[in-house]
Amino acid sequence: MELLECTLSVDDLDGFVADIGEIGDRHGATIQAFDARYVADPSHLERAVELADRAIARGTNVARDRAVEILLYAAGRRQIDRALEMGVSEGESRAVVLVDTGSTGNEGGRDGANGEDDTAADGSDVGETAALEELAELDAVVGREPTLDSRDEETLCAFFDIAGRERTATNATLSELVRERVALLEVEK
């Protein structure tokens, strides 16, 4: 999994979604864009990918599309329309774009079509790296910048229904509480 932290300026959301879908198809990657305000940290998205892939493998997925299933887990919601709030929208926003080749026929760095190794010398996935580079060149990406370094705790708590009493009753971090919400989606199915 690779992440592109950036500022997006999206004029046409449908066109942007089509563009990232085409890039994903070219590189054998799943791509999902998130409004950075709703992402606790990279571990939040890693957990969502892991649980979405597990649901797909078990045949218990809600969505037909892997990117949408990842979005559902990241949002901790079963309803696609409610989970879409976590996605990007038209206008300018701080974003994080996830690129992952995990369950797209490229398991473990191997190309599903010919069995060749798709892992670079540094251990990165060639398809993810190429997709990330192409994403960064989109007109909608107005700047690469850290978007997960600071977070709006109030927005995260409201979106994931984490009450102040819950936070004071535990020594868990906000990120850990968000990942708990992500994991609870599996239980609530």
Backbone bond lengths (Angstrom), bond angles and torsions (degrees), N, CA, C in turn:
res aa  C-N    CA-C-N  psi(-1)  N-CA   C-N-CA  omega(-1)  CA-C   N-CA-C  phi
1 M - - - 1.445 - - 1.524 108.81 -
2 E 1.318 115.30 131.93 1.463 122.48 175.14 1.521 107.93 -122.39
3 L 1.324 116.26 151.04 1.455 121.51 179.03 1.526 110.22 -124.81
4 L 1.316 115.71 137.72 1.449 122.81 171.98 1.521 106.74 -108.67
5 E 1.327 116.25 108.88 1.452 121.09 176.03 1.515 106.66 -92.39
6 C 1.340 115.88 127.66 1.462 118.69 -171.81 1.514 111.77 -161.99
7 T 1.316 114.27 172.98 1.455 122.01 167.31 1.518 106.45 -103.58
8 L 1.320 115.10 128.84 1.459 121.13 178.55 1.517 109.55 -108.42
9 S 1.313 115.98 145.69 1.453 122.69 169.88 1.525 105.83 -127.62
10 V 1.313 115.79 100.47 1.463 121.88 -173.16 1.527 109.40 -104.51
11 D 1.328 115.55 117.41 1.468 121.15 177.31 1.523 111.42 -88.15
12 D 1.325 115.82 -36.57 1.458 122.20 -176.22 1.538 107.40 -132.16
13 L 1.318 116.47 101.77 1.464 120.41 -175.64 1.522 112.00 -61.74
14 D 1.313 117.75 -43.61 1.467 120.01 179.22 1.525 111.25 -60.77
15 G 1.321 116.75 -41.09 1.462 121.03 177.83 1.520 111.71 -64.92
16 F 1.333 116.58 -40.94 1.467 121.06 178.66 1.531 110.15 -63.27
17 V 1.319 116.81 -45.54 1.474 120.95 179.49 1.533 109.81 -62.32
18 A 1.315 116.89 -40.55 1.474 120.40 177.34 1.528 110.79 -63.43
19 D 1.332 116.60 -42.04 1.468 120.73 179.73 1.525 111.64 -61.68
20 I 1.335 117.02 -46.91 1.471 118.08 -178.33 1.525 110.94 -70.48
21 G 1.332 116.85 -30.30 1.462 119.97 175.32 1.517 112.03 -64.72
22 E 1.331 116.60 -41.06 1.466 120.86 178.41 1.525 110.93 -65.99
23 I 1.326 116.82 -40.39 1.463 120.34 177.54 1.526 109.55 -62.80
24 G 1.311 116.95 -44.06 1.461 120.89 177.62 1.519 111.81 -59.76
25 D 1.326 116.84 -44.05 1.465 120.98 179.20 1.532 111.31 -61.73
26 R 1.322 116.95 -42.37 1.468 120.78 -179.34 1.526 112.57 -63.71
27 H 1.325 116.50 -30.55 1.459 119.94 -173.84 1.533 113.61 -112.32
28 G 1.327 116.95 9.69 1.461 120.23 179.10 1.518 112.74 62.37
29 A 1.334 115.80 37.97 1.461 120.59 -175.76 1.523 110.94 -125.61
30 T 1.315 115.09 151.42 1.451 122.01 169.29 1.518 106.50 -93.17
31 I 1.331 116.68 131.97 1.456 121.34 -179.88 1.524 108.43 -126.47
32 Q 1.330 115.23 131.44 1.461 121.21 177.29 1.520 108.38 -138.81
33 A 1.327 116.93 130.95 1.460 121.89 179.67 1.528 109.74 -102.38
34 F 1.323 115.35 137.20 1.459 122.47 -178.30 1.517 110.65 -124.58
35 D 1.315 116.11 145.18 1.459 122.04 167.85 1.530 105.24 -70.61
36 A 1.320 117.28 120.21 1.465 121.73 -173.35 1.527 113.09 -60.33
37 R 1.330 118.11 -22.11 1.474 120.06 179.56 1.520 112.33 -61.63
38 Y 1.329 117.25 -23.70 1.462 121.52 -175.09 1.524 113.25 -102.98
39 V 1.320 117.34 7.81 1.461 121.52 -179.72 1.528 108.57 -110.47
40 A 1.328 116.17 120.17 1.466 120.51 -177.19 1.527 111.73 -69.89
41 D 1.327 116.31 -42.87 1.463 121.91 -178.82 1.525 108.03 -178.01
42 P 1.328 118.74 175.61 1.468 119.83 179.97 1.538 113.33 -58.60
43 S 1.319 117.76 -33.77 1.472 120.58 179.40 1.523 111.84 -61.66
44 H 1.302 116.65 -32.17 1.466 122.42 176.63 1.528 109.31 -59.00
45 L 1.325 116.56 -47.88 1.463 120.08 -178.98 1.525 111.97 -73.24
46 E 1.323 117.69 -35.86 1.468 120.74 176.39 1.529 110.33 -59.28
47 R 1.318 116.66 -43.39 1.473 121.07 179.65 1.530 110.40 -65.50
48 A 1.328 116.53 -40.43 1.460 119.81 179.21 1.528 111.01 -62.47
49 V 1.332 117.20 -42.47 1.469 121.43 178.48 1.527 109.70 -62.67
50 E 1.312 116.11 -46.57 1.473 120.94 -179.18 1.525 111.59 -58.55
51 L 1.321 117.04 -46.89 1.468 120.43 -178.18 1.526 112.06 -72.11
52 A 1.319 117.38 -35.81 1.468 119.93 176.79 1.525 110.33 -64.14
53 D 1.325 116.62 -43.76 1.464 120.15 179.00 1.528 111.12 -63.89
54 R 1.311 116.18 -38.57 1.467 119.51 178.34 1.526 110.61 -64.99
55 A 1.327 117.21 -42.07 1.465 120.33 178.25 1.526 110.94 -63.43
56 I 1.319 116.75 -41.86 1.469 120.68 178.93 1.525 110.14 -63.36
57 A 1.330 116.87 -44.06 1.474 121.02 179.61 1.520 111.64 -61.98
58 R 1.311 116.57 -35.05 1.473 121.43 -179.26 1.523 113.13 -86.17
59 G 1.321 116.50 -9.30 1.459 120.09 -177.91 1.515 113.14 76.53
60 T 1.333 117.71 21.28 1.467 121.48 -179.75 1.525 112.10 -106.35
61 N 1.338 116.68 12.36 1.455 120.39 -178.92 1.525 110.86 -66.48
62 V 1.323 115.74 150.29 1.458 123.05 177.80 1.524 110.00 -87.99
63 A 1.328 116.73 -42.40 1.462 122.07 -177.42 1.526 110.79 -96.97
64 R 1.323 115.81 152.18 1.467 120.49 175.96 1.524 111.25 -79.26
65 D 1.325 116.63 -28.22 1.457 122.71 -175.73 1.534 109.61 -95.64
66 R 1.337 117.20 131.06 1.464 121.41 -177.96 1.522 111.80 -60.41
67 A 1.332 117.98 -39.94 1.465 120.75 179.91 1.529 111.02 -61.78
68 V 1.312 116.93 -39.54 1.468 120.73 178.75 1.524 110.09 -70.15
69 E 1.326 117.39 -38.62 1.472 120.12 177.66 1.533 110.18 -62.56
70 I 1.318 117.16 -40.65 1.468 120.80 176.51 1.529 109.59 -62.27
71 L 1.330 117.03 -43.27 1.463 121.12 177.88 1.528 111.06 -59.23
72 L 1.323 117.15 -43.96 1.470 120.79 179.24 1.520 111.16 -59.22
73 Y 1.319 116.68 -46.19 1.462 119.60 179.19 1.526 111.39 -66.83
74 A 1.319 117.41 -42.66 1.466 119.85 179.78 1.525 110.80 -60.20
75 A 1.321 116.86 -36.57 1.461 121.91 179.80 1.526 112.54 -82.94
76 G 1.331 117.05 -15.85 1.459 119.88 -177.54 1.518 112.67 67.82
77 R 1.331 115.97 31.23 1.463 121.35 -176.85 1.518 110.43 -134.26
78 R 1.325 115.69 147.52 1.457 120.78 178.22 1.527 112.40 -90.45
79 Q 1.331 117.27 -22.45 1.454 120.86 -177.59 1.527 108.94 -87.53
80 I 1.323 115.81 121.51 1.455 121.21 -176.81 1.527 111.19 -59.89
81 D 1.338 117.14 -43.30 1.466 118.81 -177.82 1.522 111.96 -62.95
82 R 1.324 118.83 -33.73 1.479 121.17 177.03 1.522 110.67 -74.40
83 A 1.320 117.61 -35.62 1.469 121.31 179.97 1.526 111.15 -69.51
84 L 1.337 116.92 -29.49 1.454 120.48 -178.27 1.526 112.86 -61.31
85 E 1.321 117.46 -20.28 1.469 120.97 175.89 1.525 110.68 -57.31
86 M 1.314 116.28 -28.48 1.458 121.79 -178.94 1.528 112.33 -80.01
87 G 1.317 116.35 -15.32 1.453 120.51 179.18 1.513 111.45 -78.60
88 V 1.311 116.02 177.04 1.458 119.99 178.34 1.522 109.62 -80.94
89 S 1.318 115.42 160.64 1.459 120.69 178.78 1.522 108.59 -133.45
90 E 1.324 116.07 177.65 1.452 119.82 178.74 1.520 109.60 -67.22
91 G 1.324 115.22 148.52 1.452 121.29 -176.98 1.514 109.81 105.75
92 E 1.321 115.39 -171.23 1.463 120.30 -178.25 1.521 109.92 -97.17
93 S 1.327 115.83 135.56 1.463 120.29 178.79 1.522 110.60 -155.99
94 R 1.306 114.32 156.07 1.463 120.86 172.17 1.519 106.09 -79.57
95 A 1.328 116.23 133.34 1.462 119.82 -172.16 1.516 111.00 -138.47
96 V 1.315 114.01 165.28 1.456 121.84 168.63 1.523 105.89 -135.69
97 V 1.329 115.45 127.24 1.463 120.94 -177.83 1.523 107.89 -110.64
98 L 1.317 115.77 121.30 1.461 123.52 -178.77 1.521 109.29 -89.79
99 V 1.311 116.13 134.62 1.469 122.70 176.13 1.526 106.59 -128.03
100 D 1.334 116.56 122.45 1.461 119.28 -177.62 1.524 110.43 -145.56
101 T 1.319 116.13 134.10 1.467 120.93 178.63 1.527 111.66 -103.21
102 G 1.320 118.09 6.95 1.464 123.37 -175.59 1.503 116.85 -42.45
103 S 1.314 119.41 -72.51 1.471 121.85 -175.08 1.513 112.45 -106.70
104 T 1.312 116.20 40.80 1.461 119.77 179.83 1.517 111.14 -110.10
105 G 1.337 117.18 22.12 1.455 119.92 -176.61 1.515 110.79 90.76
106 N 1.329 117.67 12.20 1.458 121.72 -178.37 1.522 109.68 -129.48
107 E 1.310 116.47 42.56 1.461 122.52 -178.16 1.514 112.05 -60.44
108 G 1.317 114.72 136.10 1.457 120.48 172.79 1.509 114.48 61.19
109 G 1.340 117.97 26.72 1.450 119.54 178.58 1.516 113.49 78.88
110 R 1.302 118.21 10.71 1.464 121.60 179.81 1.513 109.11 -105.99
111 D 1.294 116.22 136.16 1.453 121.48 177.34 1.524 107.79 -75.98
112 G 1.347 115.49 122.01 1.452 119.73 -177.65 1.512 113.81 -62.23
113 A 1.329 117.95 -24.64 1.456 120.74 -176.34 1.521 112.92 -79.52
114 N 1.342 118.00 -41.26 1.456 118.01 -173.54 1.521 114.24 -129.10
115 G 1.318 117.77 2.08 1.460 120.85 175.57 1.516 114.59 75.99
116 E 1.345 118.15 3.83 1.456 120.27 179.46 1.522 110.48 -74.33
117 D 1.316 115.18 149.53 1.450 121.34 178.90 1.524 109.63 -72.42
118 D 1.340 117.19 126.88 1.456 122.68 178.35 1.518 111.25 -108.84
119 T 1.330 116.46 29.99 1.450 121.39 179.35 1.519 108.75 -108.21
120 A 1.336 116.03 129.53 1.466 121.57 178.74 1.523 109.40 -75.14
121 A 1.320 115.91 168.29 1.468 121.81 -179.21 1.521 112.11 -57.75
122 D 1.349 117.54 -31.11 1.464 120.18 -179.40 1.525 112.74 -84.20
123 G 1.350 117.40 3.70 1.459 121.79 177.68 1.518 113.72 91.40
124 S 1.320 117.70 -6.24 1.459 120.31 179.51 1.521 110.11 -77.39
125 D 1.306 115.62 157.08 1.456 121.78 178.52 1.524 108.76 -84.93
126 V 1.328 116.50 126.15 1.459 121.90 -176.46 1.531 110.87 -60.43
127 G 1.326 117.68 -42.82 1.466 121.08 -179.95 1.514 112.12 -64.26
128 E 1.327 117.00 -41.72 1.464 120.58 178.56 1.519 110.73 -64.64
129 T 1.324 116.32 -44.34 1.463 120.71 -179.25 1.521 110.84 -63.05
130 A 1.326 117.61 -45.10 1.464 121.14 -179.97 1.532 110.85 -64.79
131 A 1.326 116.99 -41.69 1.465 120.43 178.44 1.520 110.61 -64.12
132 L 1.324 116.70 -41.67 1.463 121.70 179.18 1.530 110.92 -61.08
133 E 1.325 116.39 -43.53 1.467 120.39 178.81 1.528 111.26 -63.62
134 E 1.326 116.31 -41.07 1.463 119.71 179.87 1.527 111.01 -69.03
135 L 1.335 117.20 -38.16 1.462 120.88 176.97 1.527 111.10 -60.08
136 A 1.325 116.39 -42.73 1.467 121.63 -177.88 1.522 111.81 -62.41
137 E 1.334 117.05 -20.81 1.464 121.42 -179.30 1.532 113.08 -88.93
138 L 1.332 117.99 -7.00 1.460 119.94 179.23 1.521 110.67 -62.74
139 D 1.330 116.68 145.74 1.465 121.40 177.89 1.528 111.69 -59.19
140 A 1.322 117.26 -30.99 1.465 121.16 -178.13 1.527 112.68 -67.90
141 V 1.333 117.40 -21.46 1.468 120.92 179.61 1.527 107.23 -86.50
142 V 1.336 115.48 104.98 1.467 119.72 -176.25 1.521 112.15 -93.52
143 G 1.320 117.23 -9.48 1.455 119.64 177.02 1.511 111.90 179.88
144 R 1.326 114.58 136.79 1.462 120.09 174.20 1.518 107.16 -89.19
145 E 1.309 116.13 127.86 1.458 121.29 -179.51 1.520 108.64 -160.20
146 P 1.336 116.25 153.62 1.467 118.25 177.00 1.528 109.98 -63.57
147 T 1.321 115.90 125.64 1.464 119.98 178.55 1.521 111.50 -116.19
148 L 1.320 117.03 -8.14 1.461 120.01 -179.13 1.525 112.29 -106.16
149 D 1.348 116.77 0.21 1.462 119.99 179.74 1.517 112.31 -67.40
150 S 1.312 116.88 -38.01 1.459 120.82 176.74 1.521 107.34 -120.92
151 R 1.301 114.87 148.09 1.465 117.17 -179.30 1.519 109.90 -137.71
152 D 1.297 113.73 154.91 1.450 121.85 179.04 1.532 107.04 -92.72
153 E 1.318 115.63 95.72 1.470 120.08 -175.23 1.523 111.95 -61.91
154 E 1.320 117.29 -34.98 1.462 120.53 179.77 1.531 110.81 -63.14
155 T 1.336 116.46 -43.28 1.466 120.92 178.72 1.522 110.68 -64.77
156 L 1.330 117.07 -44.87 1.467 120.41 178.88 1.530 111.22 -61.49
157 C 1.313 117.19 -45.39 1.469 120.57 -179.49 1.524 111.11 -62.66
158 A 1.331 116.69 -41.88 1.462 119.81 179.32 1.530 111.03 -66.08
159 F 1.336 117.65 -45.86 1.460 121.20 -176.86 1.527 111.63 -64.79
160 F 1.332 116.97 -40.35 1.465 120.72 -177.15 1.527 113.56 -97.33
161 D 1.324 116.91 11.77 1.479 122.49 177.90 1.525 111.86 52.97
162 I 1.316 116.12 50.56 1.458 121.58 177.30 1.525 107.46 -104.72
163 A 1.319 115.64 107.88 1.458 121.16 -176.39 1.528 110.88 -80.54
164 G 1.322 114.98 155.64 1.455 120.82 178.04 1.518 112.33 -57.69
165 R 1.332 116.59 -37.27 1.479 120.49 178.64 1.520 110.71 -62.26
166 E 1.326 117.15 -38.80 1.462 120.96 178.52 1.530 110.16 -63.69
167 R 1.315 116.21 -42.24 1.473 120.09 -178.74 1.527 111.42 -66.20
168 T 1.314 117.51 -36.57 1.468 119.41 -179.64 1.523 112.12 -78.64
169 A 1.321 117.35 -19.56 1.469 121.09 -178.24 1.529 112.72 -85.10
170 T 1.321 117.45 -4.70 1.458 120.27 -177.01 1.527 109.82 -137.35
171 N 1.309 115.05 158.96 1.460 118.48 173.90 1.532 110.85 -98.78
172 A 1.341 116.45 10.41 1.466 121.19 177.76 1.525 109.52 -69.05
173 T 1.325 115.28 145.52 1.460 120.08 176.14 1.524 109.95 -75.11
174 L 1.315 116.03 164.61 1.464 119.79 176.65 1.525 110.18 -59.74
175 S 1.324 117.57 -40.31 1.462 121.08 178.15 1.532 110.85 -59.84
176 E 1.311 116.56 -42.19 1.471 119.69 179.31 1.521 110.85 -65.18
177 L 1.325 117.40 -38.18 1.464 120.35 178.81 1.536 111.01 -68.01
178 V 1.325 117.14 -37.50 1.461 120.21 176.51 1.528 109.97 -64.92
179 R 1.332 117.14 -44.82 1.475 119.87 178.81 1.531 111.09 -62.94
180 E 1.314 117.08 -30.60 1.465 120.25 175.04 1.527 109.88 -64.33
181 R 1.339 117.30 -41.65 1.468 120.87 177.77 1.526 110.61 -62.69
182 V 1.332 115.79 -39.20 1.463 120.82 178.45 1.529 109.45 -61.98
183 A 1.316 116.84 -45.49 1.464 121.83 -179.10 1.514 111.72 -67.88
184 L 1.336 118.13 -31.20 1.463 121.20 -178.77 1.528 112.26 -67.33
185 L 1.322 117.69 -21.79 1.457 120.08 177.09 1.521 110.13 -58.30
186 E 1.313 116.63 -36.41 1.479 121.82 178.64 1.529 110.21 -63.22
187 V 1.311 116.94 -40.27 1.461 122.13 -178.64 1.516 111.05 -70.79
188 E 1.327 116.59 -36.23 1.468 121.39 -174.75 1.516 114.06 -79.97
189 K 1.330 118.17 -6.02 1.473 120.91 -179.62 1.504 111.19 -66.58
